[in-house]
């Protein structure tokens, strides 16, 4: 009888250990999935188009007509400065993500498509804005050319790109470079 009791006790103990191991594995999987989902959300947030507010096409007439003095900024001026401020904040976030990708390159770690901070579609590739002076615009365009020219991009990331992501990344950098070249043509008209 003590032998049966011992066998039953050992069986219960093994089942309890298996259950504990299953719970531990399930918890690890849940945490890993949550971290992956969080990382994916952050990447999607950065890579997705975030519509920035554009100034209204026509402003309604004021209810009370108040003459504007020179010290009172116009509504379009305020709107433009807010838009530029938002773009600058987005650019700072993007630069931080670029630095993370550059650190991966320095460490020689494999680079996936999602590790590369792609420029959001609504943003200019060079990050120039309406309030930049000519010298600043030129500096920003040159910096973007060094980053997004396909040959320069391949020199930086090419050897470390994961094989299944290479084609997708090269297509994306070609599209980004085309956007940049169009920006350069537009900027030349303005210089």
N, C-alpha and C positions, 0 to 999 in steps of 0.2 A: 504494500500500500504506500509506503513512503517513497518507493521508486516511482509509482504513478504520479504521486504528488509532485515529486521533483521534476519529472518529465513535463508535467502540465505547467509547473511554475516556469521552467526554462522556455517552454513554447510561448507562454504569455509574455515573458521577458523579451524574446526575439521579436514577437509581434509589436510590442510597445516600442522597441528600438527601430523597427521598420517604419512604424507610423511616425515616430519622431523624425526619422531621416526623410520621409516623404514630405512632412510639413516643412522641414528645413529647406529641402530642395524647391518646394513650391514657393516658399517665401523668397528664396534667392531668385527664382525665375520671375516672380512678381516685381521685385525690386529692379532687376535687370530690364524687364519690359518697360517699367515706369521711366527708368533713366533713358532708355532708347527712345521712348515716346517723347520725353522732354527734349532730348537732343534734336529729334526730328522736327518737333514744333518750333524750336528756336531756329533751326536751319530754314524751315518753311517760312517762318516769319521774316527772316532776313532776305530770302530769295524771292519772296512773293512781291507782287506789285502792291504797294501801299499808296492808294490815291492821295495825293497831297491836295489841299484845297487850292483852287484857282480863283483869282478874283472874279467877282460876278461880272457878266458881260455888260450889264447895264445896271447902274444903281438907281433905285427908286428915288423920286424927288423927296427931299426932306419935308417932314410935316411942318416944321417951322423953319423958315429960311433964315439961317444965321450966316452972315458974311464971315468967311474964313480969313483970319489974319495970317501973317507970314509965320508966326510962331505956332500956329495950329497945323499939325500934319494932316495931309489929305487921307481919306480912307484907303485909296489905292496904295499910297506910300506905306501906311501901316500894314496893309495886307501883304505887300511885297516884302517888307522887312521880316514879318512873321514867317512867311514861306521860306525865305533865305535862312532864317534861324532854324527852322525844322530840317532843312536840307543839310545844314552844317552839323546838326546833332546826328542825323543819319550817317553822314560821312565819317564822323568820329567813331561811331559804332562799327562801321564797315572797316575803317583803318585798323581797329583793334582786332577784328577777325582776320584781316590780311596778315597782321603780325603773328597771330597764332599759326596760320598756315606757313608763314616763313620760318617759324620755329620748328615746325615739323620737317621742313626741307633741311634746315641746319642739322637736325638730329638724324637725318637720313631715314626717316620713317616712311612707309608707303602712304601715298596720298590717294584718297578716294574722291570721287566727284563732289560729294557733299562737303568735303573738307575745304574746298576752294570757295572763297567768298565771292560769288558772282554778283555783278552790279544789278540792282533792281531795275526792272524795265522802265519804270517811271523816272529814273534818275539819269543824269548825264554821266557818261563813262568817265569823263575828266573831272567831274564834280565842279565845274565852273558855274558861277551864278551871275545874276544881273549886276550885283554890287561889286564884283571883282574888277580891279583895274587891269590894264592890258598886260603888265608884267606878270601879275598873279595868274591870269588866264594862261599865258604862255608856259609858265612853270607847271601848272596843273596838267596842261595838255601833254607836255614833254614827259612828265611822270607817268601819266596814263599810257603813253606810247611805249614806254619801257616795260610796263606791266602787261599790256594786253596785245602787243604785236605778237602774232602767232609764233614767230621764230624765237623771240625773247621768252615767251611763255613756255615753249617746249624746252628751251635751255634751262629754265628754272625748275619746272615741275616734271618735264617729260620722262626722265629716268626713274622717277619715283611714283608715277601714276600707276594705279592698279590696272592690270591688263584689261579687265572687263569694262573699265570706265574710260579708257584712253580715247576711243572714238567719240564718245559722247562729250568728253571734255574738249577735244579738239574742235568739234562742231560748235560748241558753245563759245569758245574763245574766238573762233572765226566770226561768229555773229556779233560778238562784243566788239571785235576790232572793226567790223563794218560800221557799227554804230558810232565808234570813235572817229573813224575817217569822215563820216558824214558831219559829225560835230566840228571837226577841224575845218572842213570846207565852209560850214556856216560861220565859224569864228573868223576865218580869213576875210570874209565879206565885212565883218565888223571892225577888224583891225585897221 
